Amino acid sequence: MKIGVISDDLTGANGTGVLLKKKGFNVATMVYYDQPPLAGGYNAICVDTDSRYAQKDVSQMRVKTVLEHFIHWGADIICKRIDSTVRGNIGVEIDTVLTHLGEETIAVLVPSFPESGRITTGGYLLVEGVPVQTTDVAKDPVTPLTRSYVPAIVQRQTKYAVAHIGLETVLEGVKVTEQAIKEHINNGKRIIVLDAVTDEEIEQIANAMTLMKGYRMIPVDPGPLTAAYAQAVIRQSAVKKKIIVTVGSVTSITEKQLQYLVKKINARPVIVNAEKLANITNIWDQEVERAVKVALKKLDHQHILVITTNSAENDLNLKALANKQNVSQDFLAKRIADGLGKITRLVILQSSHDIGGCFSSGGDVTASLCSVGMAEGIRLEDEVLPLVAYGQFIGGYFAGIPLITKGGMVGDRQAIYKCVKYLLDKNTLTSDL
């Protein structure tokens, strides 16, 4: 996978390059626009055209020259880096890219850079919460900015029709965003401006772009969309390894995290009956066998498999069950955790799919997963989030399989989703780059 970034200034090229580097790319910035991409194993090249304040015909010539070099180099993705306050020959340079690459090329313009205080809502670019036209860029001696409405700024410079997709649509998710983009394309729009106020929304836009089959999508942005889109394309094109999410924690925090994950990945969890696992008879074995069969079928159609007892269906009175069976509550709690661990083990061993990683929430479930998997330990490698560890199983049935562990009371509502994304990115970047 090769990424080519056309930037109108050097610091912008470096800024986007750093974001790509964080995604695992081997990146270089070139300071001369008229030279072919550097040799040396780079798979992401950022080129400074030094064209922000150039005459229009000069901007066109430099962008076209870089495009030709990128095409000859074999760039899979071409990106147009723009100023984070939308200064410069934005429309002219977008036109050059669209014209040179053909009618099936679409520019997706997201001016937002949330970490730098730049967000777009209602089509208006805000810098630290105020319209961009009220900042110092309004006093730019070469190209003073007198507007904040991005579609209008671009439309004044381009020969192509510009469309806008609002934040309310982006917040509806990837599928709705994809459909909105497709409708604008069908209506003849070649430049589409989208709102975003967080990195998560930028990632959703990037994911929607990957679904636009038959079109060459061009990220136009200060960097975050370019990095997110490059990663999304790699993730989609990589050989898919399955991720197994095993959750036994019954805390309200974990419940919210699971709900968020399931909504984001559009998956149907395997709900394990906790009462049947809290049992010392063969009912325990029957429930394990049932859950494994269901899980294996789901794994054929889902990239991410969720196995959990966390459900409204599991209204468990552990004390009553313990008294009835004349055992302790701790014993039954361990039976539940061991059941989840065994289900996960059997799914991994019986599935024909490669398992790219496991996630477990709850200390008891993690311990049982290690125990039933005959693991000798976990080789720790990274901290994904505070109190959330990444590593690999040592020995046993799961030797070498990546694992992320999290306590039931740890993290915000996005925590499990972020962990799953981390595992996905580890798989794709390690195998593809």
Sequence and secondary structure as in RCSB ss.txt:
>XXXX:A:sequence
MKIGVISDDLTGANGTGVLLKKKGFNVATMVYYDQPPLAGGYNAICVDTDSRYAQKDVSQMRVKTVLEHFIHWGA
DIICKRIDSTVRGNIGVEIDTVLTHLGEETIAVLVPSFPESGRITTGGYLLVEGVPVQTTDVAKDPVTPLTRSYV
PAIVQRQTKYAVAHIGLETVLEGVKVTEQAIKEHINNGKRIIVLDAVTDEEIEQIANAMTLMKGYRMIPVDPGPL
TAAYAQAVIRQSAVKKKIIVTVGSVTSITEKQLQYLVKKINARPVIVNAEKLANITNIWDQEVERAVKVALKKLD
HQHILVITTNSAENDLNLKALANKQNVSQDFLAKRIADGLGKITRLVILQSSHDIGGCFSSGGDVTASLCSVGMA
EGIRLEDEVLPLVAYGQFIGGYFAGIPLITKGGMVGDRQAIYKCVKYLLDKNTLTSDL
>XXXX:A:secstr
  EEEEESSHHHHHHHHHHHHHTT  EEEES TTS    SS SEEEEE   TTS HHHHHHHHHHHHHHHHHHT 
SEEEEE  TT  SSHHHHHHHHHHHH TTEEEEE   BGGGTEEEETTEEEETTEEGGGSGGGG SSS     BH
HHHHHTT SS EEEE HHHHTT HHHHHHHHHHHHHTT SEEEE BSSHHHHHHHHHHHHT TTSEEEEEESSHH
HHHHHHHHHHHHS   EEEEEE    HHHHHHHHHHHHHHT   EE  HHHHS SSTHHHHHHHHHHHHHHHHHT
T SEEEEES STT    HHHHHHHHTS HHHHHHHHHHHHHHHHHHHHHH SS EEEEEEESHHHHHHHHHHTT 
 EEEEEEEEETTEEEEEEESSTTTT EEEEE TT S TTHHHHHHHHHHHHHHHHHH 
